[in-house]
Amino acid sequence: MSSAATSLAPRGSSADRLEVFFDRLAELAGQRNAIDAQIVQIVAEIDRDASWALTGARSLPAMVAWKLGVSPSNAHVIAAVAHRLEELQQCSAGMREGRFSLDQVGVIAQRAGIGSDAHYAELVGVATVTQLRTAVKLEPKPPPDADTDAPPAPSGPPRPQPPGSISRTSDEQSSTWRITLPPPEAATFEAALQSHTDALVAAWKRDRAADGADGAGDQSASGTPPMPSTIDGFLSLIEAGWDSDVAARPHGQRTTVVVHLDLADRIAALHLGPLLTDDDRRYLSCDATCEVWFEREGRPIGSGRETRTVNRRLRRALERRDQCCVIPGCGATRGLHAHHLTHWQDGGPTELPNLVLLCPYHHRLYHRGGITLAGDAEHLVVTDDKGRPLHPGSLARPPTAPPPEVPPCTGPLGERADWWWYDPYEPTPPPSTN
């Protein structure tokens, strides 16, 4: 036990010291809950006038994660409570008084039905976060129409499919991927995976037949590999997609831009497309294979050579150096664009010191004037549209004011919930139109 922890309780039995520690934890928990309530109040003010967009952040949760140094999941909880702060009057009052935690109120803000503030305010004080999630799940679903003989009502818009997701966890020995797909995409994926697995198994059987073996007996006798598994089929599917992508785009370019450029007026337009502003032209040609056709008085007079502004090796060195989007607080790692700090049309070299990685959102924001980038890649200065610098890292600093004076928070009861006696919240049915 550390010296700091030892000084919190006098010497004595373990039970006595534990009581002292729990009293101190209750006091700190109440202060933390009250502080979280103040943070939520500030975030709600920022959300009300959408001033978070001035920081260059993608969304309110992204700004909260950046400025507070919290995880994206915690930032979403804070943003959800802030968004429903005016509705959840009793729950938010419990936070300000130090009685309810942010995670407890966050479950209500993210999942509970509209108008459930009073119902859950009584439950939050005694239930754990897991129990609150169960209580919200017990909310009844909207009942179907009881009159089955009545003519069907006009159908509304089709119900959206659940969004797909993909996540990865890894350690020193392996990586685990978790993929969630809607039914149509899942059926396509399963068919493709089964097709590749069957092809590998068929090839494996042909090889064994050529070696004079049959069945799925001992592979060590003939030296042939074991029967292909679903993992082998999955890797074959990935390799086939990669090979076709490389054949179609040998340099892995993001896009090919065909531009018609009038030499006299210096006006550019997309092939069979609209005229481009200077910002759009620079945005599209930052990281692309460019095919430029030169015109005079509306007639083509020649074409430039199709060139790639950022080749594969330079792209890899750029990814190795920047790792993610260079805008403070972003951290995006997928689908990044290679951006010229000094555009190549203005004489900027396509070299590592003049290149940075930007996510699509911040790349468009830059070319629209929402943010500015100054200096080279090693001494980059990012500012917003008002010229204020954007700094990485959170706003955390040593406190200058005393903690809120609130009573200690002892937390939930910790008892096992008996859901047989629980009455779930029932949303008020909408008024009848008859």
C-alpha positions in Angstrom: 0.0 0.0 0.0 1.3 3.5 -0.9 2.3 6.1 1.7 -0.5 8.4 0.4 -3.1 5.7 1.0 -1.7 4.8 4.4 -2.0 8.4 5.6 -5.8 8.4 4.9 -6.7 6.1 7.8 -5.2 5.5 11.3 -3.6 2.2 12.1 -6.0 -0.5 13.3 -7.9 -3.5 12.1 -8.5 -3.9 8.4 -12.3 -3.5 8.9 -11.8 -0.1 10.6 -9.5 1.1 8.0 -11.9 0.0 5.2 -14.7 2.0 6.8 -12.4 5.1 6.8 -11.5 4.5 3.1 -15.2 4.0 2.2 -16.1 7.3 3.9 -13.5 9.1 1.9 -14.5 7.4 -1.3 -18.1 8.5 -0.7 -17.1 12.1 -0.2 -14.9 12.0 -3.4 -17.7 10.3 -5.4 -20.2 13.0 -4.4 -17.8 15.7 -5.4 -17.0 14.0 -8.7 -20.7 13.6 -9.5 -21.3 17.4 -8.8 -18.3 18.2 -11.0 -19.6 16.0 -13.8 -22.9 17.9 -13.6 -21.1 21.1 -14.1 -19.2 19.6 -17.1 -22.5 18.4 -18.6 -24.0 21.9 -18.1 -21.2 23.5 -20.0 -21.4 21.0 -22.8 -25.1 21.6 -23.0 -24.5 25.3 -23.5 -22.0 24.5 -26.2 -24.5 22.1 -27.8 -27.3 24.7 -27.7 -25.6 27.1 -30.1 -23.5 24.5 -31.9 -20.3 26.4 -31.1 -18.4 23.1 -31.0 -18.2 23.4 -34.8 -15.9 26.4 -34.5 -13.1 24.1 -33.0 -12.8 22.1 -36.2 -14.1 18.9 -34.4 -16.4 16.5 -36.3 -19.1 16.4 -33.7 -19.9 17.4 -30.1 -18.6 14.0 -28.7 -15.4 14.4 -30.7 -14.8 17.8 -29.1 -15.6 16.5 -25.6 -13.1 13.6 -26.0 -10.5 16.0 -27.3 -10.8 18.8 -24.8 -11.5 16.6 -21.7 -9.1 13.8 -22.5 -11.7 11.1 -22.1 -12.5 8.1 -24.1 -14.9 8.3 -27.1 -17.5 6.2 -25.2 -17.4 8.5 -22.1 -17.6 11.5 -24.4 -20.8 10.1 -26.0 -22.3 9.7 -22.5 -21.5 13.3 -21.6 -23.0 14.5 -24.9 -26.1 12.4 -24.5 -26.8 13.7 -21.0 -26.1 17.3 -22.2 -28.5 16.9 -25.1 -31.4 15.8 -22.8 -30.4 18.0 -19.9 -33.6 20.1 -20.0 -35.8 17.0 -20.2 -34.1 15.0 -17.4 -34.7 17.6 -14.7 -34.8 15.3 -11.7 -31.9 13.1 -12.8 -29.7 16.1 -13.5 -30.6 17.6 -10.2 -29.4 14.4 -8.5 -26.1 14.8 -10.3 -25.7 18.4 -9.1 -26.4 17.3 -5.6 -23.8 14.5 -5.8 -26.3 11.7 -5.5 -26.3 10.3 -9.1 -23.2 9.4 -11.2 -22.7 10.4 -14.8 -22.8 6.7 -15.9 -26.1 6.2 -14.1 -27.8 9.2 -15.7 -26.1 8.4 -19.0 -28.0 5.1 -19.3 -31.2 7.1 -19.0 -30.1 9.7 -21.4 -29.0 7.2 -24.1 -31.7 4.6 -23.8 -34.8 5.6 -21.8 -38.0 6.7 -23.4 -39.2 10.3 -23.5 -40.9 11.5 -20.3 -39.3 8.8 -18.1 -37.4 11.3 -15.9 -39.6 11.0 -12.8 -39.8 7.2 -13.1 -36.1 6.6 -13.3 -35.1 9.3 -10.8 -36.4 7.0 -8.0 -34.5 4.1 -9.4 -31.1 5.7 -10.1 -30.3 6.3 -6.4 -30.4 2.6 -5.6 -29.6 0.7 -8.8 -26.3 0.0 -10.4 -25.5 0.9 -14.0 -26.1 -2.7 -15.1 -29.4 -2.8 -13.3 -30.5 0.4 -14.9 -29.7 -1.0 -18.4 -31.9 -4.0 -17.6 -34.7 -1.7 -16.4 -34.6 0.3 -19.6 -34.7 -2.9 -21.7 -37.9 -3.8 -19.9 -39.7 -0.8 -21.3 -42.6 -2.2 -23.4 -42.4 -2.1 -27.1 -45.2 -0.2 -29.0 -48.1 -2.6 -29.3 -49.4 -3.6 -32.8 -52.9 -2.4 -33.9 -55.5 -4.5 -32.1 -58.1 -4.1 -35.0 -56.8 -6.7 -37.5 -60.0 -6.3 -39.7 -59.3 -2.6 -40.4 -57.7 -1.7 -43.7 -53.9 -1.4 -43.4 -52.7 2.1 -42.8 -50.4 3.7 -45.4 -47.0 2.4 -44.8 -44.3 4.9 -43.9 -40.7 4.9 -44.9 -39.0 1.5 -44.8 -37.5 0.7 -41.5 -33.7 1.3 -41.7 -31.4 -1.7 -41.4 -29.3 -1.8 -38.3 -25.9 -0.3 -39.0 -22.9 -2.6 -39.6 -19.8 -2.3 -37.5 -16.4 -3.7 -37.3 -14.0 -3.7 -34.3 -10.7 -5.2 -33.4 -8.9 -6.2 -30.2 -5.4 -7.4 -30.2 -2.6 -8.5 -28.0 0.9 -9.7 -28.4 -0.2 -13.1 -29.7 -3.3 -12.5 -31.9 -5.9 -10.1 -33.1 -9.7 -10.6 -32.8 -12.1 -9.0 -35.3 -15.8 -8.6 -34.6 -18.0 -7.9 -37.6 -21.7 -7.0 -37.5 -23.5 -7.0 -40.8 -27.2 -6.4 -41.8 -28.9 -9.5 -43.2 -28.4 -8.7 -47.0 -24.7 -8.0 -46.5 -24.3 -10.9 -44.2 -25.8 -13.3 -46.8 -23.4 -12.0 -49.4 -20.5 -12.4 -47.1 -21.4 -15.9 -46.1 -21.9 -17.0 -49.7 -18.5 -15.5 -50.7 -16.8 -17.1 -47.7 -18.3 -20.5 -48.4 -17.4 -20.3 -52.1 -13.7 -19.6 -51.3 -13.7 -22.3 -48.6 -15.2 -24.9 -51.0 -12.7 -24.0 -53.7 -9.8 -24.5 -51.3 -11.2 -27.8 -50.1 -11.6 -29.0 -53.7 -8.0 -28.1 -54.5 -6.9 -29.8 -51.4 -8.7 -33.0 -52.4 -7.2 -32.9 -55.9 -3.7 -32.6 -54.4 -4.3 -35.6 -52.2 -5.7 -37.6 -55.1 -2.6 -36.8 -57.1 -0.4 -38.1 -54.2 -2.4 -41.3 -54.0 -4.2 -40.5 -50.7 -7.9 -40.5 -50.1 -10.2 -39.3 -47.4 -9.2 -37.0 -44.6 -6.7 -39.3 -42.9 -3.2 -38.5 -41.5 -1.7 -35.7 -43.5 1.8 -36.2 -42.1 2.2 -39.4 -44.1 2.1 -37.6 -47.4 3.4 -34.2 -46.3 0.2 -32.4 -47.5 -1.2 -29.6 -45.5 -4.4 -30.2 -43.4 -7.8 -29.6 -44.8 -8.5 -25.9 -45.3 -10.7 -24.3 -42.6 -13.0 -21.4 -42.7 -10.1 -19.2 -41.7 -8.3 -20.2 -44.8 -11.4 -19.4 -46.8 -11.6 -16.0 -45.2 -8.0 -15.2 -46.0 -8.5 -16.3 -49.6 -11.4 -14.0 -49.8 -9.3 -11.1 -48.5 -6.4 -11.9 -50.9 -8.8 -12.1 -53.9 -10.2 -8.6 -53.1 -6.8 -7.2 -52.5 -5.5 -8.6 -55.8 -8.4 -7.2 -57.8 -7.9 -3.8 -56.1 -4.2 -3.8 -56.9 -5.0 -4.7 -60.5 -7.6 -1.9 -60.8 -5.5 0.7 -58.9 -1.8 -0.3 -59.0 -0.8 2.7 -56.9 -3.8 2.4 -54.5 -4.8 6.0 -55.4 -7.9 7.5 -53.8 -9.4 8.7 -57.1 -8.6 9.7 -60.6 -9.5 13.3 -61.6 -10.0 14.2 -65.2 -9.8 18.0 -65.5 -10.2 20.3 -68.5 -8.2 23.5 -68.0 -8.6 26.6 -70.1 -5.2 28.1 -70.7 -6.4 31.6 -71.3 -8.8 32.0 -68.5 -7.3 29.4 -66.1 -10.8 27.9 -65.5 -11.0 24.3 -64.6 -14.0 21.9 -65.0 -14.5 18.2 -64.3 -14.9 15.9 -67.3 -18.6 16.0 -68.3 -19.1 17.9 -65.0 -19.5 21.4 -63.6 -17.0 24.2 -63.2 -14.8 24.0 -60.2 -13.9 26.6 -57.8 -10.3 27.1 -56.9 -10.8 25.4 -53.5 -12.6 22.4 -55.1 -9.9 22.1 -57.7 -7.2 22.1 -55.1 -9.1 19.7 -52.9 -9.6 17.1 -55.7 -6.0 17.3 -56.9 -4.3 17.0 -53.5 -4.1 13.2 -53.4 -5.2 11.8 -56.8 -4.1 10.6 -60.2 -4.6 13.7 -62.3 -5.4 13.6 -66.0 -5.3 17.2 -67.3 -6.7 18.3 -70.8 -5.6 21.7 -72.0 -8.1 23.8 -73.9 -8.2 27.1 -75.7 -11.5 28.7 -76.7 -13.3 25.6 -75.7 -11.3 23.2 -77.9 -8.9 20.6 -76.6 -5.3 21.2 -77.8 -3.6 18.4 -75.8 -3.3 16.5 -72.6 -0.8 16.2 -69.9 0.7 12.9 -68.8 -1.4 11.1 -66.2 0.6 11.5 -63.0 0.3 10.4 -59.4 1.0 13.2 -57.0 1.9 10.9 -54.0 3.4 7.6 -54.9 3.1 4.4 -52.9 6.5 4.6 -51.2 6.0 8.2 -50.2 2.5 7.4 -48.9 3.9 4.6 -46.7 6.5 7.0 -45.2 3.8 9.6 -44.6 1.6 7.0 -42.8 4.6 5.9 -40.7 5.3 9.5 -39.6 1.8 10.9 -39.0 -0.1 7.7 -38.0 -3.4 9.6 -38.1 -5.1 12.9 -39.1 -2.8 15.7 -37.9 -5.6 18.0 -36.8 -5.6 18.2 -33.0 -8.3 16.2 -31.4 -9.2 14.1 -34.5 -7.1 10.9 -34.4 -8.8 9.4 -37.5 -6.8 6.5 -39.0 -9.0 5.3 -41.9 -9.4 6.8 -45.4 -6.8 9.5 -44.9 -5.8 11.9 -47.7 -2.3 13.1 -48.4 -2.5 16.9 -48.3 0.1 19.3 -49.8 0.8 22.2 -47.3 2.0 24.2 -50.3 -0.1 23.0 -53.2 1.8 21.5 -56.1 0.1 23.9 -58.5 1.8 26.7 -56.5 5.2 25.1 -56.8 5.0 23.0 -53.6 7.1 19.9 -53.8 5.7 16.4 -53.4 8.1 15.6 -50.6 7.6 14.4 -47.1 8.2 17.8 -45.4 5.4 19.3 -47.5 2.8 16.6 -46.9 0.5 15.7 -44.0 -2.3 13.3 -43.5 -5.9 14.6 -43.2 -9.1 12.8 -42.7 -11.8 13.6 -45.4 -13.8 15.8 -43.1 -10.8 18.0 -42.1 -9.5 18.0 -45.7 -12.7 19.4 -47.0 -12.9 21.8 -44.0 -9.4 23.2 -44.9 -10.2 23.8 -48.5 -13.4 25.6 -47.5 -11.5 27.9 -45.2 -12.7 26.4 -41.9 -9.1 25.8 -40.7 -5.7 26.8 -41.8 -2.3 25.0 -41.8 0.9 26.9 -41.6 4.6 25.8 -41.5 6.1 22.5 -42.6 5.1 19.1 -41.4 7.5 19.1 -38.5 6.4 22.5 -37.2 2.8 22.5 -38.1 0.5 25.2 -36.7 -3.3 24.6 -37.0 -5.7 27.5 -36.5 -9.4 27.9 -36.8 -11.2 30.4 -39.1 -10.6 33.2 -36.6 -6.9 32.6 -36.5 -6.9 30.9 -33.0 -4.4 28.1 -32.7 -5.7 24.6 -32.0 -3.6 22.7 -29.5 -3.5 18.9 -29.0 -4.2 17.5 -25.6 -7.0 18.1 -23.1 -7.8 21.3 -21.1 -7.0 19.6 -17.8 -5.0 21.7 -15.3 -4.6 21.8 -11.5 -7.7 23.2 -9.9 -7.8 26.7 -8.5 -11.2 26.5 -6.8 -12.4 24.2 -3.9 -14.4 21.1 -4.8 -18.2 21.4 -4.6 -19.8 21.2 -1.2 -22.1 18.2 -1.5 -23.0 15.3 0.8 -21.1 12.0 0.4 -22.4 9.6 -2.2 -22.6 6.0 -0.9 -23.6 4.7 -4.3 -26.2 2.0 -5.2 -27.4 -0.5 -2.6 -25.6 -3.4 -4.3 -28.5 -5.8 -3.7 -29.7 -8.3 -6.2 -32.6 -6.9 -8.3 -35.8 -8.9 -8.2 -37.4 -7.9 -11.5 -40.6 -9.8 -10.8 -41.8 -6.9 -8.7 -40.5 -4.2 -10.9 -43.0 -2.0 -12.9 -41.3 -0.9 -16.1 -41.8 2.6 -17.4 -44.6 2.7 -19.9 -44.5 5.6 -22.4 -47.6 7.7 -22.8 -49.4 6.5 -25.9 -49.9 9.2 -28.6 -53.3 10.9 -28.8 -55.8 9.2 -31.1 -56.6 10.9 -34.4 -60.2 9.6 -34.4 
